[in-house]
Amino acid sequence: MRKTSFLALLVAVFLIAASPSEARDTRHMLSIQRALATADARAKLESDVQFVFGRAAGGEALRHLGTFTANRKTNAFNKSDTEACNWVFLSALIALQERARREGGNAVVNIRSYYKKNEVASETQFECGAGTMVAGVTLKGDVVSLE
Protein backbone atom coordinates (compact mmCIF):
# COMPACT_ATOMS: atom_id res chain seq x y z
CA MET A 1 0.00 0.00 0.00
CA ARG A 2 2.78 2.44 0.83
CA LYS A 3 4.55 1.68 -2.44
CA THR A 4 1.34 2.41 -4.38
CA SER A 5 0.85 5.73 -2.57
CA PHE A 6 4.43 6.78 -3.25
CA LEU A 7 4.10 5.87 -6.94
CA ALA A 8 0.85 7.84 -7.21
CA LEU A 9 2.50 10.86 -5.57
CA LEU A 10 5.48 10.60 -7.90
CA VAL A 11 3.22 10.46 -10.97
CA ALA A 12 1.24 13.49 -9.73
CA VAL A 13 4.46 15.51 -9.24
CA PHE A 14 5.62 14.71 -12.79
CA LEU A 15 2.23 15.63 -14.26
CA ILE A 16 2.19 18.96 -12.47
CA ALA A 17 5.78 19.70 -13.48
CA ALA A 18 5.01 18.92 -17.12
CA SER A 19 1.87 21.08 -17.18
CA PRO A 20 1.84 23.51 -20.13
CA SER A 21 0.28 26.17 -17.93
CA GLU A 22 3.70 26.61 -16.37
CA ALA A 23 5.40 27.38 -19.69
CA ARG A 24 7.06 30.78 -19.94
CA ASP A 25 5.98 33.18 -22.69
CA THR A 26 7.60 36.49 -21.90
CA ARG A 27 6.80 39.19 -24.43
CA HIS A 28 9.48 41.73 -25.23
CA MET A 29 9.49 44.91 -27.29
CA LEU A 30 13.03 45.17 -28.65
CA SER A 31 14.96 47.66 -30.75
CA ILE A 32 14.82 47.13 -34.50
CA GLN A 33 17.96 49.24 -34.91
CA ARG A 34 19.96 47.13 -32.43
CA ALA A 35 18.86 43.91 -34.11
CA LEU A 36 19.84 45.26 -37.53
CA ALA A 37 23.23 46.39 -36.19
CA THR A 38 24.35 42.83 -35.36
CA ALA A 39 27.08 41.20 -37.44
CA ASP A 40 24.63 38.47 -38.47
CA ALA A 41 22.14 41.01 -39.81
CA ARG A 42 24.82 42.90 -41.73
CA ALA A 43 26.06 39.63 -43.26
CA LYS A 44 22.68 38.11 -44.17
CA LEU A 45 20.47 41.03 -45.26
CA GLU A 46 21.27 42.35 -48.71
CA SER A 47 20.58 45.84 -50.02
CA ASP A 48 18.44 44.76 -53.01
CA VAL A 49 15.33 44.63 -50.79
CA GLN A 50 14.42 47.66 -48.67
CA PHE A 51 12.64 47.26 -45.31
CA VAL A 52 10.27 49.93 -43.99
CA PHE A 53 8.92 49.41 -40.48
CA GLY A 54 5.68 50.71 -39.04
CA ARG A 55 3.77 53.33 -40.93
CA ALA A 56 6.87 55.19 -42.18
CA ALA A 57 6.79 56.23 -45.82
CA GLY A 58 9.06 54.10 -47.98
CA GLY A 59 8.59 55.75 -51.32
CA GLU A 60 5.91 55.55 -53.98
CA ALA A 61 4.95 51.97 -54.76
CA LEU A 62 4.61 51.18 -58.45
CA ARG A 63 3.00 47.82 -57.69
CA HIS A 64 1.58 46.23 -54.56
CA LEU A 65 2.41 42.53 -54.81
CA GLY A 66 0.70 41.27 -51.67
CA THR A 67 0.74 41.17 -47.90
CA PHE A 68 2.79 38.34 -46.42
CA THR A 69 3.56 36.94 -43.00
CA ALA A 70 6.80 35.41 -41.73
CA ASN A 71 6.33 33.36 -38.56
CA ARG A 72 9.66 32.10 -37.24
CA LYS A 73 10.82 30.28 -34.12
CA THR A 74 14.32 29.57 -32.83
CA ASN A 75 15.95 27.51 -30.15
CA ALA A 76 16.35 29.80 -27.13
CA PHE A 77 18.13 27.28 -24.93
CA ASN A 78 21.24 28.73 -23.30
CA LYS A 79 20.68 32.16 -24.91
CA SER A 80 19.49 35.42 -23.42
CA ASP A 81 16.00 36.48 -24.48
CA THR A 82 17.46 39.42 -26.41
CA GLU A 83 19.98 37.24 -28.24
CA ALA A 84 17.32 34.67 -29.20
CA CYS A 85 14.82 37.38 -30.19
CA ASN A 86 17.30 39.26 -32.37
CA TRP A 87 18.22 36.01 -34.13
CA VAL A 88 14.62 35.02 -34.83
CA PHE A 89 13.77 38.60 -35.92
CA LEU A 90 16.57 38.33 -38.48
CA SER A 91 15.19 34.97 -39.61
CA ALA A 92 11.75 36.54 -40.20
CA LEU A 93 13.30 39.43 -42.16
CA ILE A 94 15.24 36.99 -44.33
CA ALA A 95 11.97 35.17 -45.09
CA LEU A 96 10.32 38.48 -46.09
CA GLN A 97 13.37 39.41 -48.18
CA GLU A 98 13.18 36.08 -50.05
CA ARG A 99 9.42 36.49 -50.53
CA ALA A 100 9.89 39.98 -51.99
CA ARG A 101 12.38 38.60 -54.50
CA ARG A 102 10.07 35.73 -55.49
CA GLU A 103 7.18 38.15 -56.03
CA GLY A 104 9.30 40.57 -58.09
CA GLY A 105 9.40 43.29 -55.44
CA ASN A 106 12.26 45.36 -54.14
CA ALA A 107 10.81 46.42 -50.77
CA VAL A 108 8.75 45.24 -47.85
CA VAL A 109 6.84 48.17 -46.35
CA ASN A 110 4.41 48.61 -43.50
CA ILE A 111 6.24 45.89 -41.55
CA ARG A 112 4.59 45.24 -38.23
CA SER A 113 4.84 42.65 -35.50
CA TYR A 114 2.06 40.08 -35.51
CA TYR A 115 3.05 37.80 -32.62
CA LYS A 116 0.09 35.60 -31.67
CA LYS A 117 -2.05 37.79 -33.96
CA ASN A 118 -1.36 40.88 -31.84
CA GLU A 119 -0.57 43.55 -34.43
CA VAL A 120 1.95 46.20 -33.36
CA ALA A 121 3.11 48.81 -35.89
CA SER A 122 6.30 50.53 -34.78
CA GLU A 123 9.15 52.21 -36.61
CA THR A 124 11.55 51.44 -33.76
CA GLN A 125 10.54 48.19 -32.01
CA PHE A 126 9.45 44.62 -32.74
CA GLU A 127 7.61 42.17 -30.51
CA CYS A 128 9.10 38.81 -29.57
CA GLY A 129 7.82 36.01 -27.38
CA ALA A 130 10.53 34.21 -25.42
CA GLY A 131 10.08 30.95 -23.59
CA THR A 132 12.42 28.63 -21.78
CA MET A 133 13.29 26.68 -24.93
CA VAL A 134 11.89 28.68 -27.89
CA ALA A 135 11.65 32.31 -29.01
CA GLY A 136 9.29 33.48 -31.73
CA VAL A 137 8.70 36.50 -33.96
CA THR A 138 5.95 37.00 -36.51
CA LEU A 139 6.25 39.88 -38.96
CA LYS A 140 3.66 41.00 -41.50
CA GLY A 141 4.47 43.31 -44.37
CA ASP A 142 3.47 44.50 -47.84
CA VAL A 143 5.72 43.45 -50.70
CA VAL A 144 5.94 46.23 -53.25
CA SER A 145 7.93 47.43 -56.20
CA LEU A 146 9.19 50.96 -55.52
CA GLU A 147 10.15 53.59 -58.07
C-alpha positions in Angstrom: 0.0 0.0 0.0 2.8 2.4 0.8 4.6 1.7 -2.4 1.3 2.4 -4.4 0.9 5.7 -2.6 4.4 6.8 -3.2 4.1 5.9 -6.9 0.8 7.8 -7.2 2.5 10.9 -5.6 5.5 10.6 -7.9 3.2 10.5 -11.0 1.2 13.5 -9.7 4.5 15.5 -9.2 5.6 14.7 -12.8 2.2 15.6 -14.3 2.2 19.0 -12.5 5.8 19.7 -13.5 5.0 18.9 -17.1 1.9 21.1 -17.2 1.8 23.5 -20.1 0.3 26.2 -17.9 3.7 26.6 -16.4 5.4 27.4 -19.7 7.1 30.8 -19.9 6.0 33.2 -22.7 7.6 36.5 -21.9 6.8 39.2 -24.4 9.5 41.7 -25.2 9.5 44.9 -27.3 13.0 45.2 -28.7 15.0 47.7 -30.7 14.8 47.1 -34.5 18.0 49.2 -34.9 20.0 47.1 -32.4 18.9 43.9 -34.1 19.8 45.3 -37.5 23.2 46.4 -36.2 24.3 42.8 -35.4 27.1 41.2 -37.4 24.6 38.5 -38.5 22.1 41.0 -39.8 24.8 42.9 -41.7 26.1 39.6 -43.3 22.7 38.1 -44.2 20.5 41.0 -45.3 21.3 42.3 -48.7 20.6 45.8 -50.0 18.4 44.8 -53.0 15.3 44.6 -50.8 14.4 47.7 -48.7 12.6 47.3 -45.3 10.3 49.9 -44.0 8.9 49.4 -40.5 5.7 50.7 -39.0 3.8 53.3 -40.9 6.9 55.2 -42.2 6.8 56.2 -45.8 9.1 54.1 -48.0 8.6 55.8 -51.3 5.9 55.6 -54.0 5.0 52.0 -54.8 4.6 51.2 -58.4 3.0 47.8 -57.7 1.6 46.2 -54.6 2.4 42.5 -54.8 0.7 41.3 -51.7 0.7 41.2 -47.9 2.8 38.3 -46.4 3.6 36.9 -43.0 6.8 35.4 -41.7 6.3 33.4 -38.6 9.7 32.1 -37.2 10.8 30.3 -34.1 14.3 29.6 -32.8 15.9 27.5 -30.1 16.3 29.8 -27.1 18.1 27.3 -24.9 21.2 28.7 -23.3 20.7 32.2 -24.9 19.5 35.4 -23.4 16.0 36.5 -24.5 17.5 39.4 -26.4 20.0 37.2 -28.2 17.3 34.7 -29.2 14.8 37.4 -30.2 17.3 39.3 -32.4 18.2 36.0 -34.1 14.6 35.0 -34.8 13.8 38.6 -35.9 16.6 38.3 -38.5 15.2 35.0 -39.6 11.8 36.5 -40.2 13.3 39.4 -42.2 15.2 37.0 -44.3 12.0 35.2 -45.1 10.3 38.5 -46.1 13.4 39.4 -48.2 13.2 36.1 -50.0 9.4 36.5 -50.5 9.9 40.0 -52.0 12.4 38.6 -54.5 10.1 35.7 -55.5 7.2 38.2 -56.0 9.3 40.6 -58.1 9.4 43.3 -55.4 12.3 45.4 -54.1 10.8 46.4 -50.8 8.7 45.2 -47.8 6.8 48.2 -46.4 4.4 48.6 -43.5 6.2 45.9 -41.6 4.6 45.2 -38.2 4.8 42.6 -35.5 2.1 40.1 -35.5 3.0 37.8 -32.6 0.1 35.6 -31.7 -2.0 37.8 -34.0 -1.4 40.9 -31.8 -0.6 43.6 -34.4 1.9 46.2 -33.4 3.1 48.8 -35.9 6.3 50.5 -34.8 9.1 52.2 -36.6 11.6 51.4 -33.8 10.5 48.2 -32.0 9.4 44.6 -32.7 7.6 42.2 -30.5 9.1 38.8 -29.6 7.8 36.0 -27.4 10.5 34.2 -25.4 10.1 30.9 -23.6 12.4 28.6 -21.8 13.3 26.7 -24.9 11.9 28.7 -27.9 11.6 32.3 -29.0 9.3 33.5 -31.7 8.7 36.5 -34.0 6.0 37.0 -36.5 6.2 39.9 -39.0 3.7 41.0 -41.5 4.5 43.3 -44.4 3.5 44.5 -47.8 5.7 43.4 -50.7 5.9 46.2 -53.2 7.9 47.4 -56.2 9.2 51.0 -55.5 10.2 53.6 -58.1 
